[in-house]
């Protein structure tokens, strides 16, 4: 009986952790990308990933009749310490493209969401299989996050 209760408890904790991350992704999508996600003329791919301190959503999108696509990246701080201010920098790598961004936050952003930049290109839009990597640096800390298409 104790073993069964332990298994149920562990299963609940695992599922609760997944649900929390999905909630963070959903809040980023609802606040940052809702216009793209609801536009029937847009084609898009979501790439998502998380670390101990960050949940990240990267969306690549284009109009159906366009070759030019745009990629935007937002991160939400999910760490246990207070929301960071100061310089937040990131290095984005995907499909042979590397881009770095940096911003100084004098105040905590609303809902803990940080805009990590965008780029546009006339090249092919990323594929579902594209490997996307992101490094975030803040307050003398650094984390690497691999994003997957979801």
N, C-alpha and C positions, 0 to 999 in steps of 0.2 A: 504494500500500500504506500509506504514512504517513497519507494522508487517511482511509482506511478505519479505521485504528487510532484516529485522532483522533475520528472520528465515534462509534466504539464506546465510547471512553473518556468522551466527553461524555454520551452516552446513559446510560451506567452511573452517572455522577455525578448526573444529573438524577433518575433512578429511585431512587437511594440517598437523595437528599434527600427525596423524597416518602415513601419508606418510613419514614424517621426521624420525620417529622411524624405519619404514621399511627400509629406506635408510641406517640408522646406522647398522641395522642387516645385510643388504646386503653387506656393505663395510667390516664388520668383516668376513663374510663368504667368500667373494671373496679374501681377503688377507690372511686369516688364514687356511681355510678349503677347498679351491678349489680342491686340489689334491684328497681329500677324496670324495667330492661331485661328482666329475667327474669319479671316478673309478668304473666301472661296477662290480668289484669283492668285493666291500664294501657294508655292510649293516650298516645303521646309523640312529640315531635319533637326531634331533635338539631340544634343549630346549632354549627358549628365554624369556627375561624379561627386564624390565627397571625401573629406579627410576628417581628422578629429575636430578641426576648427572651422571648416568651410563646406558649404554645399554650393555647387556650381552648375549653372545651366548655360550652355552655349547653343545658340540657334543660328543655323545657316538658312537663308530664305531668298527667294526671288519670285518675281511675277511669272506666271505660266508662260508668257510669250517673250520673256527676256532671257538673255544669256548672262547678264550681270547679277551677281548675288552679293548679299551682305551677310556678314557674320557679326553677332553681338554676344558679349559675354557679361553675365552678372553673377556675383557671388553673394551668398548670405552667410554672415558670421554665425556659427552655431556652437562656438567654444563656450567653456564655462566662465572664463574671465570676462570683464566688461568689454563692450564693443570697441574695437581699436580706432584710434584717430592718428593723424600724422600721415606719413607717406605709405601708401599701399602700392606695390608694384607687382607686375605679372609678366611672365613670358609664356606665350602661346605657341605651340607647335602642332601643325596638322598638315598632312599631305605635302610635305616639302616647304611649307610656309612657316616662317618664324616671325613673330611680332612681339614687341615688348611695349608695355604701357606703364605709366606711373601717374598717380594723382595724390594730392595732399588733401586730406580731410581734416578741416579744423573743427568740425562738429561731427557727431555721430549721425550717419545717414538714417533716414526714416526706415523703420522695419529692419535695420541691420543689413540692408542690401547695398552692395558696392558695385558700381559700374566699372568694369575692367577693360572696356574699349570695344572697338569694332574695326573691321576692315571690309573693303569691297573689292571685287575682282571680276574680270571677264573670263577667267579660267573656268574650268568645270567645277560645279558645286561639289563639296565633299560627298563621299559615298557613305553608306551605312557602315562599311567596313573600315573607314578611315580611322587611323589611330590619332587621337587628340590628347595632348599632354599640356598641363598648365602648372606653372610654378607661381605661387603667391608668396610675397615677402611683406612682412609688416612687423613693426616693433622689434626688430632684430631677430625675428623668427622666419622660418621658411618651410613650406610644405609643397610636395609634388602631388598632383592629382591626375589620374587617368580618367578621361571622360569616354563614355560609351554611348552609342546611339540607342535611344529608347523610344 
